[in-house]
């Protein structure tokens, strides 16, 4: 399995973005319901 030098950082950036968005969303809902 060869790594695409363009696609790999893109996938990592997208995954990090999704994790950050999910974390922010859950944190926001916790603050709203608190």
N, C-alpha and C positions, 0 to 999 in steps of 0.2 A: 504494500500500500504506500504509494508516494504522496507526499504532501504538496499541495499547490501553494506556492509562496504568497499568493494573493488571497486565496480563499480561506486559508487557515487563520490569519489574523482577523479576517472579516467575521468568520464564525465565532472566534473568541470574543470579539467586540460585541456581536449580537447577543451572545449568551450572557456576557457581563451586563449588557443593557437590560436584558429581560430579568436577570436576577435582581438588579438594582431597582427596576420598576416594580417588581413583585414585593420587594422588601419595603419600598416606600409606600406602596398601596396598603400592605398589611399594617404598617406602622401608623398610617393615617387613619385606618379603620379602628385601630386600637385606641387612638387618641380621641376619635369621635365618640366611640362607645364608652369611654372611660367616664 
